[in-house]
């Protein structure tokens, strides 16, 4: 997604807006600053708007808490890949903090424009640096400090979008996910149908197991998202 952020940031027809998101099962609420856009074609490849898969996976996690929350009350370290606006990762940490105040999420992206927006949304939701951080992460490159860490939980949405990202994305999940832990990756099913089979091949080559494939129907809308639950 390199290059999209700078183009989008320079387009004077777009302004920041703040949207509210409510998750009734958990009681989590979020305020997310994003870019207002007039041309729906810019929805593809732009990290500064809330993509539908991000909201759909957050809603699924809200409704299916027993499927991903650990039974123990230990703090959880979570990682979001390709965070964009951070909605998914911020929902994740707010829900985890209800279980243990020691939990933390690391939001990541390859676009500086997204990292700047993540910092704003962290502040907007009154989260501390002990609870959430935002860092640059290029998939497949483990030379940064994040490459030396491992996480109890990985989430990501609409991050399967061309053939070139599939191998480094699978390698990144394998490298950063703790043994016995799960990753939850949701994608627009239309794009998943184009790249999903090869992505699952790359997951298998990396030693990861696809435990479940779940199709999520949008709460308000016609699109379907394909959720993969991946185990290490």
N, C-alpha and C positions, 0 to 999 in steps of 0.2 A: 504493500500500500504506500510505498515511499513516493513522495511527490504530490500526492493528492492534497495533503494538509496545506501546503503553501499556496497552491492554486486556489483552494477554497477560501483561505483566509484573506486573499487579495480581492475577492469578488465583492464589490461594494454594494450589491443588491441584497446582501444577506446580513441579518442582524441577530444578536444574541436574544434568545427568549429563555424563560425559565418555566419548566413544566413540573407539575406535581404528580406523583405516582403513589397509589395506595395499594397495599397488599393485605386484604382483610383477615386471612387466616392467622397471620403472625402479628398483625397490627403495625407492621413496618410502614413508614411513609418516607418518601424521598423527594427532594427538590433537585432537579437536574437542569443545569444550564446547557444549552445547545445552540446550534445555528438554525435559524429559520430559513427554509428554502422554498422557492417557488417552482422549481423545475424538478419533478419527481425522479428524473433520470440521474440526478446527482445523488440519489439515495444509494447508488451502487458505488462502492469504493471510497466513500467519504467517512472519515472517522469522527466527525463532529456533530452527528445527529444520532438519535437513538434508533438503532436498527430494530426491526420487528422481532428478530430472533432473540435479542437481548431481553426485551420485555416478556416474550413468551416463555423463555427459560426461567426468568425470575418468577413469573406467575406459577409455573410448574413446580419450582422449588418451594414456593409458598404453600401450595396445595398438597404437596407430597413430602412433608418434612420428615416423616419416619424413614423415607428411602435414602436420605443423604445425611441427616444429622446423626452423629455418633451417640450411642447409648450412654457413654461415659460423660462426665461433666468436665473432662480435661480441656484446656484451651486448644483451639484448632488454628493451624497456619494454613491460609488459603492463598491461591494465586489466580489472578485473572489474566488470560492471554488476549491480546488485541482489545484492550479495554474501551477505546473510543471515548465515549462520555463517562464511562464508569458505572452505568446504572446497574448492571449485573453484579459487579464486584461489590458495590456499595450496598445493594440488597443483601448479598451474602454475608458481609461483615456485620451489618445491623442485626441480622437474624442470629448469627453466631454469638454476638455479644449478649443476647438474651439468655444464652446458656452459660457463658463464661466470659467474664470481663477481660480475661487474658488473651483472648483470640485476636488474630491479626490477619489482614489481607494485604497482599502486594498487588497493585494494579500495574499493568505493563502495556506499553505500546511502542511502535517504531517511529511514530510521528511526534515531533516536538510540539506541534499545534495541539495534538491530543493530550500530551503531558501537561501543557499549560492549562487546558480545560479541566483535566482531572484535578489539578491543584485547587481550582476554583470550586469544583463540586465537592471535594473533601471538606473544604471550609464551609461551604453552604449547608452541609449536613452535620456540622458541629462535631466532626470526628477529629481525633488527635493523631499525632504522628506515631504514637504507640499502637494505635488501632489500625491505621491504614497508611500506606506509602505508595508513591507512584514513581516508576523507574522505566528507563529505556531497556528494552529487551528485543534483540534480533534473534528470531528462531534459528536454532542450530549453532549459535555462537555462545559458548559458555565461558568466555573470558571475563565477563562482567561479574561483580560480586553475587548477583542472583544465581549465576551458574554454579556456585558453590553451595547453594541451599537445596533443601528438599521440603516438600509441602504435603500436608495431610489431604488437601483437596485442591483440585484444579477445575476452573470453569472457563468457558469461552463461548462466544456466539458469533455466527456469520464470519468465521475465520477460515473456512474452506472455500476459496474463491478462484483458484487457478492451479494448474498442475505443478507449478514451481514451489509452492509452499508446502506440499503434502509431506515430502520426506523430512525437511527440517522441523515441521510442526510435530510430526510423530516422534522424532528424536528428542524434541524439547519436552514433550509430555513424559517420555520414558526417563529422561535425565532428572527432571525436577519433581516427579511424583514419588512419594514414599512407597516402598513395597507394601502391598495389601490395601492401598488406598485407591480412590476412584477419581476419575475425571469426567466431567459432564460437559459435552460439547454439542451445541445445538446450531443447526444451519437451516436456512431456507431450503425446503425440499427440492425445489427446482434446480438450484445450484448443486445441492448434494447429489442429485441423480446424475449430474455431469461428472462429478469428481469423487463421489463417495466410495465407489468400489476400489479405486486406486488408493485412496486414503486408508481404507481398511487393510489393504495389502501392506502399506507402509507401517501401519500399527503392528501387524503380525510380525513383520521383519524386525521391528524394534522390541519384540518380546511382550507386547501388550495384548490384552484380551478384550474384545467387545462383548460385554456381558448382556447388554440389552440394546435394542433399537426401538425407539418409541416415537410415534408420530403425534405431534402436538398441534391441535387446531387452535388458531387464534381465538381469544375471547371475543374480540370485536374485529372481524375481518374474515377474509376468505383464504388466507395463506395457511399452508401447513409447514411446520418445522420438523425436521428429523433430529431427534436427540439420540446421541450415542452415550452410553454409560460404559466407560473404559476402565479396566482394572489392571493394576500392575502386580 
